[in-house]
């Protein structure tokens, strides 16, 4: 199909960036314009359906597998076989697409790099455009990086030692204010997908791989259907075979957990697998059941391990569903960041990571995530011990698993309660993450953990839920807006003392404090923290 001329109504509203013309070509913008005209209206309808579903949950305080799709769940079908480049996914590393991370992730020894334009990347125009450029440069092997502070240089290893890239565009709810067609902003998902696919689909085929994607924050099988239609359109547009695109869907919303089979079915020829995204999943539970009473109140986030009964139901159902349908099941994140100064901290954390990855490999997962290259060997050893020379364990059907609808939302099956220290931690992490995000950083090391936007979402959601549920902490204090303000003020003062007046003034600390309190205390709960935050993001 020949590309039409770019729309005369296309507007790029941003200061020019170095080499942006290599990304924002007329042909690439024309493709994004076609995606926008063909699919944005459906995106809008699906966002409205999300609101309808949430209203239904507020009325009923329950969820169930969908009766209208029972035939799909009962049917005998499988997704397309995995391409060779995605058949062995035993360790995947995640991270943003800045130049240094691009090189380090590709060189990390992981089988896959999740190149992240979503929660690990604050969507400044510079991050959006130059992230695309870094991937193009990596595929063309013209990427290097010298750290201006240390003088250390980074370059790519040989091609056969590089991770396979699976790119994650932004979620459906976010707009890209810097790019408009026909008088309105283009959804960020279409900008990220469109620019990456247009420039790299053929490049990747030539490298023996393909355009592979992670799809974030999916809430229903109809949203998966929209993505499938986009893939069909895009492959026809550039003239590559149908089925070249492969997508792994993050099951990181509670509603999607009830539609796993349907999501795989909608993407059948383009499906690669499902992933268990822990923090966003907990955020989604709080968001959807935030007014459901005491039985839906989550304890401190660190008390909700993957062995909690309702989390175990979620992960075991995911493995069974994937393997029944011939898809990969990818486990959750090991977010620990090794300390260069504290061997004791590392020892404890590495033991926890090993136990987590041993459990996932033993449960039947085909791979798992890490946030730092030093964790790749630990996760690799856990999966090597189970897989050996096999690329995956999709032959483990886990027919022993039986999950009832209520099991996935049995929050009160967890014997833990919110604590005052949990409130303090939520304020600390939320404030520090939001401050970095407002400066354009999406992946942030906080207290030896790599945090992304999902962390801030669960932090502010728990503050909101605890206050609205009238939680009383173990010290006798009740969760109130005034208590949250007091803790936030103390944290702001502590940060000022910790980093000094000059650094404090140069940062976005007061702004972050104010925004955290707004999204934690407003009666009108914001669907996503990043929506009001984007209005304050510079660049």
ZAGUTI-418774 format. One record per residue (C-alpha): z, x, y. Coordinates in pm, 1 decimal. Layout:
BEGIN
+----------+----------+----------+
:        z :        x :        y :
+----------+----------+----------+
:        Z :        X :        Y :
...
+----------+----------+----------+
//
This chain:
BEGIN
+----------+----------+----------+
:        z :        x :        y :
+----------+----------+----------+
:      0.0 :      0.0 :      0.0 :
:    -93.1 :    147.4 :    336.3 :
:    187.0 :    170.3 :    590.7 :
:    153.7 :    -52.9 :    896.9 :
:    194.6 :     94.4 :   1243.0 :
:    553.8 :    100.7 :   1368.5 :
:    663.9 :   -203.8 :   1559.8 :
:    618.0 :   -180.8 :   1937.1 :
:    963.1 :   -336.9 :   1951.9 :
:   1127.6 :    -46.4 :   1763.5 :
:   1405.0 :    103.6 :   1975.8 :
:   1592.5 :    425.1 :   1896.9 :
:   1885.1 :    407.3 :   2136.3 :
:   2046.3 :    751.8 :   2111.9 :
:   2034.0 :   1097.4 :   2260.5 :
:   1768.5 :   1312.6 :   2086.2 :
:   1889.8 :   1531.9 :   1800.7 :
:   1749.0 :   1864.4 :   1677.1 :
:   1459.4 :   1807.3 :   1433.8 :
:   1506.2 :   1428.1 :   1440.0 :
:   1128.2 :   1385.9 :   1447.4 :
:   1119.0 :   1509.6 :   1087.7 :
:   1331.3 :   1209.9 :    984.5 :
:   1235.0 :    942.9 :   1238.2 :
:    861.8 :    962.1 :   1177.8 :
:    637.2 :    670.1 :   1269.4 :
:    566.9 :    604.4 :    902.9 :
:    934.8 :    612.9 :    803.7 :
:   1030.8 :    379.5 :   1088.8 :
:    750.3 :    144.2 :    990.5 :
:    893.8 :    128.7 :    638.3 :
:   1245.6 :     57.2 :    769.3 :
:   1097.3 :   -214.1 :    992.0 :
:    937.1 :   -379.8 :    687.5 :
:   1266.0 :   -367.6 :    498.4 :
:   1437.6 :   -524.6 :    799.9 :
:   1183.2 :   -807.1 :    834.9 :
:   1175.4 :   -885.5 :    465.9 :
:   1543.2 :   -861.4 :    372.9 :
:   1786.6 :   -877.3 :    665.2 :
:   1788.1 :  -1258.3 :    677.0 :
:   1893.9 :  -1267.5 :    312.1 :
:   2160.4 :  -1009.4 :    384.6 :
:   2293.0 :  -1239.2 :    657.8 :
:   2307.1 :  -1535.3 :    417.8 :
:   2496.8 :  -1330.5 :    160.3 :
:   2755.7 :  -1224.4 :    418.5 :
:   2809.3 :  -1594.0 :    492.8 :
:   2853.6 :  -1659.4 :    119.9 :
:   3126.0 :  -1394.8 :    117.1 :
:   3316.3 :  -1598.8 :    374.2 :
:   3273.3 :  -1912.8 :    166.2 :
:   3405.0 :  -1735.0 :   -144.3 :
:   3705.0 :  -1600.5 :     43.9 :
:   3784.4 :  -1953.9 :    172.6 :
:   3769.5 :  -2080.2 :   -184.8 :
:   4012.1 :  -1810.0 :   -300.3 :
:   4247.2 :  -1897.1 :    -14.0 :
:   4249.3 :  -2258.8 :   -137.7 :
:   4290.4 :  -2186.8 :   -509.6 :
:   4459.9 :  -1843.6 :   -535.0 :
:   4253.6 :  -1771.5 :   -845.3 :
:   3922.3 :  -1638.9 :   -974.3 :
:   3728.5 :  -1693.5 :  -1296.2 :
:   3410.8 :  -1582.2 :  -1466.4 :
:   3121.8 :  -1786.8 :  -1329.1 :
:   3027.7 :  -2089.1 :  -1543.0 :
:   2668.8 :  -2098.9 :  -1412.7 :
:   2598.5 :  -1750.7 :  -1554.9 :
:   2752.9 :  -1800.5 :  -1899.3 :
:   2409.9 :  -1769.6 :  -2063.7 :
:   2364.0 :  -1420.9 :  -1916.4 :
:   2700.1 :  -1309.0 :  -2052.6 :
:   2615.1 :  -1453.8 :  -2392.9 :
:   2260.3 :  -1314.4 :  -2400.9 :
:   2129.9 :  -1019.2 :  -2598.1 :
:   1987.1 :   -777.3 :  -2342.3 :
:   2025.8 :   -419.4 :  -2224.1 :
:   1947.2 :   -225.9 :  -1908.4 :
:   1662.3 :     26.8 :  -1908.4 :
:   1738.1 :    359.1 :  -2080.5 :
:   1875.1 :    628.0 :  -1851.2 :
:   1629.8 :    888.7 :  -1721.7 :
:   1698.4 :   1241.7 :  -1843.6 :
:   1845.6 :   1351.5 :  -1509.3 :
:   2108.9 :   1075.8 :  -1528.0 :
:   2187.3 :   1075.8 :  -1898.6 :
:   2479.2 :   1319.6 :  -1878.6 :
:   2714.4 :   1229.5 :  -1593.8 :
:   3041.5 :   1363.2 :  -1728.4 :
:   3159.6 :   1494.9 :  -1389.8 :
:   3047.5 :   1371.1 :  -1048.8 :
:   3156.4 :   1518.4 :   -716.2 :
:   3161.0 :   1307.0 :   -401.2 :
:   3133.2 :   1397.3 :    -35.7 :
:   2949.1 :   1361.2 :    294.1 :
:   2607.0 :   1511.5 :    365.1 :
:   2694.6 :   1776.9 :    623.5 :
:   2517.9 :   2107.1 :    564.7 :
:   2806.1 :   2298.8 :    406.3 :
:   2905.4 :   2011.7 :    175.9 :
:   2544.1 :   1961.3 :     69.9 :
:   2524.6 :   2319.4 :    -55.9 :
:   2872.9 :   2328.0 :   -209.3 :
:   2833.5 :   1994.5 :   -387.8 :
:   2494.1 :   2084.3 :   -532.8 :
:   2636.9 :   2420.3 :   -647.6 :
:   2968.6 :   2278.0 :   -773.7 :
:   2889.3 :   2266.8 :  -1145.0 :
:   2919.9 :   1888.4 :  -1146.4 :
:   2640.3 :   1695.4 :  -1317.5 :
:   2601.5 :   1455.8 :  -1020.0 :
:   2669.1 :   1468.5 :   -648.4 :
:   2736.6 :   1136.9 :   -477.5 :
:   2577.9 :   1216.6 :   -139.8 :
:   2774.3 :    980.4 :     78.1 :
:   2654.2 :    797.2 :    387.6 :
:   2928.1 :    537.7 :    338.0 :
:   3307.8 :    574.6 :    324.2 :
:   3311.0 :    956.3 :    336.5 :
:   3090.6 :    964.2 :    646.1 :
:   3169.1 :    826.5 :    990.6 :
:   2837.7 :    668.1 :   1100.3 :
:   2766.4 :    864.1 :   1415.7 :
:   2393.2 :    887.4 :   1479.7 :
:   2416.6 :   1262.1 :   1425.2 :
:   2570.4 :   1211.3 :   1078.9 :
:   2313.2 :    943.9 :    991.2 :
:   2005.0 :   1144.3 :   1092.4 :
:   2110.0 :   1502.0 :   1021.8 :
:   2255.3 :   1397.6 :    685.7 :
:   1906.1 :   1279.4 :    590.8 :
:   1761.0 :   1607.5 :    716.2 :
:   2006.5 :   1811.8 :    508.5 :
:   1896.0 :   1633.2 :    190.4 :
:   1527.7 :   1686.6 :    269.6 :
:   1600.0 :   2054.9 :    335.2 :
:   1792.2 :   2082.0 :      7.4 :
:   1503.9 :   1937.8 :   -193.7 :
:   1265.3 :   2174.6 :    -14.9 :
:   1509.4 :   2465.9 :    -79.0 :
:   1523.0 :   2561.4 :    287.3 :
:   1892.5 :   2496.6 :    338.5 :
:   2162.3 :   2754.8 :    408.4 :
:   2482.7 :   2764.6 :    608.0 :
:   2701.8 :   3031.4 :    767.8 :
:   3052.5 :   2930.6 :    862.6 :
:   3094.0 :   3025.8 :   1230.9 :
:   3467.8 :   3091.2 :   1186.2 :
:   3476.0 :   3289.3 :    862.1 :
:   3123.9 :   3431.2 :    865.6 :
:   3085.2 :   3323.6 :    500.4 :
:   2730.7 :   3229.3 :    399.6 :
:   2625.5 :   2954.1 :    160.1 :
:   2294.3 :   2914.2 :    -25.6 :
:   2165.5 :   2708.4 :   -318.5 :
:   2182.5 :   2828.1 :   -677.9 :
:   1881.5 :   2807.9 :   -908.7 :
:   1735.2 :   2460.2 :   -948.9 :
:   1858.9 :   2415.6 :  -1306.3 :
:   2218.2 :   2472.0 :  -1191.5 :
:   2218.4 :   2205.0 :   -920.1 :
:   2379.2 :   1862.8 :   -945.4 :
:   2157.7 :   1553.7 :   -954.7 :
:   2189.4 :   1359.8 :   -629.2 :
:   2292.7 :    994.1 :   -629.5 :
:   2287.6 :    876.3 :   -268.0 :
:   2524.6 :    608.3 :   -134.8 :
:   2406.8 :    402.9 :    165.9 :
:   2641.9 :    203.3 :    385.1 :
:   2771.9 :   -137.6 :    277.9 :
:   2598.7 :   -462.1 :    371.1 :
:   2846.7 :   -550.9 :    645.9 :
:   2763.8 :   -260.5 :    879.6 :
:   2491.4 :   -257.5 :   1144.3 :
:   2316.5 :     52.0 :   1283.3 :
:   2339.0 :      6.4 :   1658.9 :
:   2112.1 :    302.7 :   1735.1 :
:   1806.5 :    152.4 :   1563.5 :
:   1672.2 :   -190.5 :   1651.7 :
:   1365.7 :   -385.5 :   1548.8 :
:   1262.2 :   -724.9 :   1679.7 :
:   1556.4 :   -731.1 :   1915.4 :
:   1843.3 :   -676.8 :   1672.3 :
:   2016.5 :   -385.0 :   1500.1 :
:   1903.8 :   -295.2 :   1149.2 :
:   2167.2 :   -313.0 :    872.7 :
:   2301.0 :     36.0 :    810.3 :
:   2227.5 :     -1.5 :    438.4 :
:   1855.8 :    -45.7 :    506.7 :
:   1847.0 :    247.4 :    749.0 :
:   2017.2 :    481.8 :    501.8 :
:   1822.5 :    362.6 :    198.3 :
:   1492.9 :    335.0 :    383.2 :
:   1487.0 :    680.3 :    539.6 :
:   1607.5 :    849.7 :    221.3 :
:   1371.5 :    664.6 :    -12.0 :
:   1066.8 :    702.4 :    211.6 :
:   1105.9 :   1077.2 :    256.9 :
:   1233.9 :   1175.3 :    -86.7 :
:   1110.6 :    940.8 :   -359.7 :
:    802.3 :   1148.0 :   -439.1 :
:    982.4 :   1476.9 :   -374.3 :
:   1243.0 :   1383.8 :   -634.0 :
:    983.3 :   1273.3 :   -888.8 :
:    813.1 :   1611.2 :   -844.1 :
:   1148.4 :   1777.9 :   -917.7 :
:   1182.0 :   1584.7 :  -1244.3 :
:   1437.9 :   1345.4 :  -1100.6 :
:   1412.1 :   1029.4 :   -892.9 :
:   1558.4 :    823.3 :   -610.2 :
:   1901.2 :    733.6 :   -745.6 :
:   2160.0 :    526.9 :   -557.5 :
:   2522.3 :    418.4 :   -560.4 :
:   2560.4 :     64.3 :   -423.6 :
:   2894.4 :     10.5 :   -244.4 :
:   3114.3 :   -292.7 :   -182.6 :
:   2896.6 :   -533.9 :   -379.1 :
:   3070.2 :   -871.7 :   -404.1 :
:   2835.2 :  -1079.8 :   -618.8 :
:   2537.8 :  -1073.3 :   -852.0 :
:   2327.8 :  -1226.7 :   -572.8 :
:   2386.7 :   -913.0 :   -367.3 :
:   2268.4 :   -706.0 :   -664.3 :
:   1959.3 :   -930.4 :   -682.1 :
:   1884.6 :   -850.5 :   -318.1 :
:   1901.9 :   -478.8 :   -389.3 :
:   1673.6 :   -521.5 :   -690.0 :
:   1415.1 :   -700.3 :   -476.5 :
:   1438.6 :   -418.4 :   -221.1 :
:   1376.6 :   -161.7 :   -495.1 :
:   1071.5 :   -352.0 :   -622.0 :
:    929.5 :   -378.2 :   -269.3 :
:   1000.6 :    -11.7 :   -189.0 :
:    840.2 :    123.8 :   -506.5 :
:    526.1 :    -80.9 :   -445.0 :
:    519.1 :     27.7 :    -80.7 :
:    505.2 :    401.1 :   -155.5 :
:    312.2 :    362.6 :   -481.2 :
:    554.4 :    487.9 :   -744.8 :
:    616.7 :    319.7 :  -1082.8 :
:    857.3 :     27.8 :  -1105.7 :
:   1184.3 :    140.6 :  -1263.1 :
:   1179.3 :    483.2 :  -1095.1 :
:   1473.9 :    381.5 :   -877.5 :
:   1810.2 :    375.6 :  -1054.4 :
:   2128.8 :    226.2 :   -914.1 :
:   2493.1 :    257.3 :  -1011.7 :
:   2705.7 :    -23.1 :   -869.4 :
:   3060.8 :     37.7 :   -757.0 :
:   3283.7 :   -235.6 :   -894.7 :
:   3524.0 :   -199.9 :   -605.3 :
:   3573.0 :   -564.1 :   -510.7 :
:   3775.8 :   -813.9 :   -708.3 :
:   3495.3 :  -1072.1 :   -702.0 :
:   3245.5 :   -824.1 :   -849.5 :
:   3487.6 :   -756.4 :  -1135.2 :
:   3419.1 :  -1113.5 :  -1254.9 :
:   3041.1 :  -1058.8 :  -1238.3 :
:   2985.0 :   -717.4 :  -1396.2 :
:   2740.8 :   -835.7 :  -1658.9 :
:   2547.7 :  -1046.1 :  -1408.8 :
:   2521.6 :   -750.0 :  -1169.8 :
:   2375.8 :   -530.7 :  -1444.6 :
:   2139.9 :   -812.1 :  -1545.4 :
:   2004.3 :   -854.6 :  -1192.5 :
:   1931.5 :   -481.8 :  -1168.5 :
:   1822.3 :   -456.3 :  -1531.4 :
:   1518.8 :   -226.7 :  -1495.8 :
:   1687.4 :    -32.1 :  -1217.0 :
:   2046.5 :    -25.8 :  -1344.1 :
:   2214.7 :    302.7 :  -1431.8 :
:   2577.4 :    201.4 :  -1463.9 :
:   2896.6 :     78.7 :  -1303.1 :
:   3179.1 :    274.1 :  -1141.1 :
:   3549.6 :    195.3 :  -1105.9 :
:   3632.2 :    245.1 :   -735.6 :
:   4010.4 :    232.2 :   -717.7 :
:   4114.1 :    220.2 :   -350.1 :
:   3849.6 :    -23.3 :   -231.3 :
:   3930.3 :   -240.3 :   -533.1 :
:   4296.9 :   -261.5 :   -430.7 :
:   4192.0 :   -327.6 :    -71.7 :
:   3970.7 :   -610.9 :   -195.0 :
:   4257.7 :   -765.9 :   -393.4 :
:   4482.1 :   -763.3 :    -87.3 :
:   4205.9 :   -892.9 :    138.5 :
:   4114.4 :  -1182.6 :    -86.9 :
:   4465.8 :  -1281.4 :   -198.0 :
:   4649.2 :  -1184.3 :    120.6 :
:   4788.4 :  -1534.4 :    168.9 :
:   4852.3 :  -1605.1 :   -200.8 :
:   5227.3 :  -1554.4 :   -191.5 :
:   5471.9 :  -1309.8 :   -347.8 :
:   5292.2 :  -1276.8 :   -682.0 :
:   4996.4 :  -1107.1 :   -510.5 :
:   5197.0 :   -857.2 :   -303.8 :
:   5099.5 :   -503.2 :   -397.0 :
:   5364.7 :   -229.0 :   -401.6 :
:   5310.9 :    114.3 :   -241.8 :
:   4958.1 :    232.4 :   -314.6 :
:   5076.9 :    539.1 :   -505.7 :
:   5277.8 :    311.3 :   -736.9 :
:   4956.9 :    136.3 :   -845.8 :
:   4829.1 :    378.3 :  -1107.4 :
:   4535.6 :    315.7 :  -1335.9 :
:   4782.8 :    233.5 :  -1614.2 :
:   4905.9 :    -77.4 :  -1428.8 :
:   4819.8 :   -374.9 :  -1654.7 :
:   4578.6 :   -541.3 :  -1410.3 :
:   4404.8 :   -207.9 :  -1337.9 :
:   4385.0 :   -134.5 :  -1709.5 :
:   4220.1 :   -473.5 :  -1765.3 :
:   3963.9 :   -388.0 :  -1493.6 :
:   3870.8 :    -46.3 :  -1629.6 :
:   3861.1 :   -149.2 :  -1994.9 :
:   3642.4 :   -449.0 :  -1913.6 :
:   3411.9 :   -219.6 :  -1718.2 :
:   3368.1 :     21.2 :  -2009.6 :
:   3309.4 :   -259.1 :  -2258.5 :
:   3058.7 :   -432.5 :  -2027.5 :
:   2862.6 :   -116.1 :  -1956.6 :
:   2837.8 :     -2.0 :  -2317.2 :
:   2749.5 :   -348.7 :  -2443.1 :
:   2451.6 :   -337.3 :  -2205.5 :
:   2353.9 :     28.0 :  -2250.8 :
:   2476.7 :    140.4 :  -1909.1 :
:   2698.6 :    432.6 :  -1805.8 :
:   3063.8 :    365.4 :  -1725.0 :
:   3186.9 :    604.6 :  -1454.9 :
:   3557.0 :    646.7 :  -1388.1 :
:   3761.5 :    681.5 :  -1072.0 :
:   3838.1 :    948.8 :   -816.6 :
:   4058.2 :   1255.1 :   -850.6 :
:   4127.7 :   1300.4 :   -479.6 :
:   4359.7 :   1603.3 :   -491.6 :
:   4269.0 :   1894.6 :   -261.8 :
:   4403.7 :   2224.4 :   -397.6 :
:   4641.1 :   2415.8 :   -171.7 :
:   4557.2 :   2780.5 :   -103.8 :
:   4926.3 :   2843.6 :    -27.1 :
:   5129.4 :   2642.8 :   -278.0 :
:   5072.9 :   2716.8 :   -647.1 :
:   5353.0 :   2479.0 :   -747.4 :
:   5180.7 :   2184.4 :   -575.8 :
:   4856.3 :   2277.0 :   -749.6 :
:   5019.4 :   2299.0 :  -1091.9 :
:   5169.0 :   1949.8 :  -1073.1 :
:   4851.9 :   1799.2 :   -928.8 :
:   4621.7 :   1965.9 :  -1182.5 :
:   4837.1 :   1826.9 :  -1464.6 :
:   4804.9 :   1477.4 :  -1317.3 :
:   4428.0 :   1515.2 :  -1278.1 :
:   4397.3 :   1634.9 :  -1637.5 :
:   4603.9 :   1341.6 :  -1767.5 :
:   4392.9 :   1097.2 :  -1566.1 :
:   4062.3 :   1240.6 :  -1688.4 :
:   4187.7 :   1268.6 :  -2046.5 :
:   4275.5 :    898.1 :  -2032.5 :
:   3935.2 :    801.9 :  -1894.3 :
:   3745.2 :   1006.8 :  -2150.1 :
:   3964.3 :    862.5 :  -2425.4 :
:   3903.0 :    507.6 :  -2302.9 :
:   3527.0 :    548.4 :  -2333.2 :
:   3413.8 :    637.8 :  -1982.8 :
:   3099.2 :    851.0 :  -1970.7 :
:   3205.3 :   1045.7 :  -1664.1 :
:   3434.9 :   1050.9 :  -1365.9 :
:   3471.1 :   1154.2 :  -1002.1 :
:   3635.5 :   1447.8 :   -828.2 :
:   3660.8 :   1525.4 :   -456.2 :
:   3679.8 :   1906.8 :   -471.0 :
:   3482.6 :   2175.6 :   -658.7 :
:   3804.6 :   2325.5 :   -802.2 :
:   3859.1 :   2001.9 :   -996.3 :
:   3517.4 :   2009.8 :  -1164.1 :
:   3628.6 :   2240.4 :  -1451.5 :
:   3940.5 :   2028.4 :  -1516.0 :
:   3745.1 :   1702.6 :  -1540.6 :
:   3467.8 :   1876.3 :  -1735.4 :
:   3715.0 :   1999.5 :  -1997.1 :
:   3852.0 :   1647.6 :  -2046.6 :
:   3507.4 :   1501.6 :  -2109.2 :
:   3380.6 :   1799.8 :  -2307.8 :
:   3672.7 :   1751.6 :  -2546.8 :
:   3559.4 :   1395.7 :  -2621.3 :
:   3181.3 :   1419.3 :  -2580.7 :
:   3110.9 :   1763.9 :  -2720.6 :
:   2732.2 :   1804.8 :  -2713.9 :
:   2668.1 :   1432.1 :  -2665.5 :
:   2551.4 :   1335.3 :  -2313.6 :
:   2764.3 :   1019.7 :  -2307.5 :
:   2959.9 :    785.0 :  -2534.4 :
:   2771.5 :    461.9 :  -2480.2 :
:   2785.3 :    412.0 :  -2854.9 :
:   3158.4 :    332.1 :  -2817.2 :
:   3129.8 :    -41.6 :  -2766.8 :
:   3501.7 :   -108.0 :  -2714.0 :
:   3479.4 :   -442.7 :  -2892.7 :
:   3858.7 :   -424.6 :  -2922.0 :
:   3883.1 :   -507.3 :  -2551.4 :
:   3949.6 :   -867.8 :  -2457.7 :
:   4019.8 :   -953.0 :  -2093.1 :
:   4111.2 :  -1303.0 :  -1980.2 :
:   4034.0 :  -1411.5 :  -1621.6 :
:   4400.1 :  -1404.8 :  -1522.3 :
:   4448.5 :  -1048.1 :  -1647.3 :
:   4245.1 :   -904.6 :  -1358.2 :
:   4469.4 :  -1059.5 :  -1093.9 :
:   4806.8 :  -1030.6 :  -1267.9 :
:   4947.1 :   -822.9 :   -982.1 :
:   5301.3 :   -929.2 :  -1063.8 :
:   5271.8 :   -764.8 :  -1406.1 :
:   5344.2 :   -434.9 :  -1227.5 :
:   5714.0 :   -353.2 :  -1213.2 :
:   5720.7 :   -198.0 :   -864.6 :
:   5801.2 :   -320.0 :   -514.8 :
:   5696.8 :   -217.4 :   -162.8 :
:   5930.9 :     43.6 :    -13.0 :
:   6017.0 :    153.7 :    338.9 :
:   5871.8 :    498.0 :    258.7 :
:   5553.9 :    317.7 :    152.2 :
:   5531.3 :    160.4 :    497.4 :
:   5582.8 :    497.7 :    663.2 :
:   5316.3 :    653.1 :    439.5 :
:   5067.3 :    375.2 :    517.0 :
:   5118.5 :    431.1 :    890.5 :
:   5092.6 :    810.3 :    856.9 :
:   4777.3 :    811.7 :    649.8 :
:   4614.6 :    527.0 :    843.5 :
:   4677.1 :    692.6 :   1180.4 :
:   4559.1 :   1037.1 :   1072.1 :
:   4249.1 :    905.3 :    898.5 :
:   4140.2 :    674.3 :   1181.6 :
:   4183.8 :    954.8 :   1436.7 :
:   3951.6 :   1180.8 :   1238.6 :
:   3701.3 :    897.9 :   1182.3 :
:   3682.1 :    830.5 :   1555.2 :
:   3590.1 :   1198.8 :   1596.6 :
:   3305.7 :   1158.1 :   1346.6 :
:   3475.4 :   1277.7 :   1026.1 :
:   3468.6 :   1044.5 :    726.5 :
:   3617.7 :   1264.6 :    452.2 :
:   3957.5 :   1398.6 :    560.9 :
:   4219.2 :   1607.0 :    380.2 :
:   4560.2 :   1443.8 :    443.0 :
:   4873.3 :   1560.9 :    259.1 :
:   4660.5 :   1740.4 :     -4.2 :
:   4444.9 :   1436.0 :    -79.8 :
:   4083.3 :   1379.5 :     22.5 :
:   4091.6 :   1045.7 :    197.8 :
:   3803.5 :    824.4 :    305.3 :
:   3767.3 :    485.7 :    473.3 :
:   3897.5 :    301.8 :    166.5 :
:   4231.5 :    478.1 :    218.3 :
:   4267.1 :    344.5 :    570.8 :
:   4165.8 :     -1.8 :    450.6 :
:   4436.9 :    -17.9 :    185.4 :
:   4693.1 :    126.5 :    430.4 :
:   4637.6 :   -132.0 :    704.2 :
:   4592.3 :   -415.2 :    452.3 :
:   4926.1 :   -341.0 :    290.5 :
:   5101.8 :   -335.8 :    628.2 :
:   4941.4 :   -673.2 :    708.9 :
:   5030.0 :   -821.9 :    369.8 :
:   5389.2 :   -700.6 :    364.1 :
:   5456.0 :   -841.0 :    711.3 :
:   5292.2 :  -1174.8 :    639.2 :
:   5469.0 :  -1208.0 :    303.7 :
:   5806.9 :  -1132.2 :    462.7 :
:   5876.4 :   -838.3 :    230.1 :
:   6230.2 :   -697.9 :    242.1 :
:   6243.0 :   -326.5 :    160.2 :
:   6504.3 :   -156.2 :    -56.9 :
:   6693.6 :    -39.1 :    254.9 :
:   6742.4 :   -400.1 :    364.8 :
:   6488.8 :   -388.9 :    648.0 :
:   6233.1 :   -667.1 :    664.2 :
:   5863.9 :   -591.2 :    716.4 :
:   5787.6 :   -716.0 :   1067.4 :
:   5538.1 :   -638.2 :   1340.6 :
:   5818.3 :   -478.5 :   1543.5 :
:   5913.5 :   -251.8 :   1254.0 :
:   5548.8 :   -145.8 :   1210.9 :
:   5527.7 :    -68.6 :   1584.4 :
:   5848.5 :    136.1 :   1564.3 :
:   5724.2 :    338.5 :   1266.6 :
:   5385.3 :    389.7 :   1434.6 :
:   5549.3 :    512.5 :   1756.5 :
:   5765.0 :    755.6 :   1558.7 :
:   5458.5 :    884.4 :   1374.1 :
:   5268.7 :    935.3 :   1699.7 :
:   5560.5 :   1132.9 :   1843.0 :
:   5585.9 :   1339.5 :   1524.0 :
:   5215.0 :   1423.5 :   1537.0 :
:   5245.8 :   1525.6 :   1902.9 :
:   5535.0 :   1759.7 :   1814.6 :
:   5351.4 :   1892.2 :   1507.7 :
:   5019.9 :   1984.8 :   1670.7 :
:   5120.9 :   2047.8 :   2031.3 :
:   5039.6 :   1876.9 :   2357.3 :
:   4697.6 :   2036.8 :   2408.2 :
:   4563.2 :   1944.9 :   2063.4 :
:   4715.2 :   1599.8 :   2090.5 :
:   4543.5 :   1535.8 :   2422.7 :
:   4211.4 :   1662.2 :   2284.7 :
:   4224.5 :   1422.0 :   1989.7 :
:   4195.8 :   1044.7 :   1954.2 :
:   4558.0 :    988.3 :   1857.0 :
:   4658.2 :    708.2 :   2091.7 :
:   4330.6 :    529.7 :   2017.3 :
:   4391.0 :    561.3 :   1642.1 :
:   4749.6 :    436.7 :   1676.5 :
:   4636.4 :    134.3 :   1876.9 :
:   4352.7 :     48.7 :   1639.3 :
:   4572.2 :     78.3 :   1329.1 :
:   4824.6 :   -160.6 :   1481.6 :
:   4554.0 :   -402.3 :   1589.0 :
:   4399.7 :   -435.7 :   1241.5 :
:   4743.2 :   -433.1 :   1076.0 :
:   4909.0 :   -692.6 :   1298.9 :
:   4639.7 :   -930.7 :   1423.0 :
:   4679.2 :  -1277.9 :   1275.1 :
:   4299.1 :  -1289.2 :   1241.1 :
:   4252.9 :  -1033.3 :    962.1 :
:   3944.5 :   -814.3 :   1018.8 :
:   3717.8 :   -809.1 :    713.1 :
:   3660.4 :   -435.7 :    752.5 :
:   3846.7 :   -184.7 :    966.3 :
:   3518.5 :     -2.4 :   1030.0 :
:   3378.0 :   -299.2 :   1224.7 :
:   3615.1 :   -273.4 :   1524.0 :
:   3632.3 :    104.7 :   1475.2 :
:   3252.7 :    135.9 :   1506.1 :
:   3273.2 :    -13.5 :   1854.4 :
:   3493.9 :    282.1 :   1952.0 :
:   3297.6 :    552.6 :   1768.4 :
:   3130.0 :    793.8 :   2008.7 :
:   2780.0 :    907.1 :   1912.4 :
+----------+----------+----------+
//
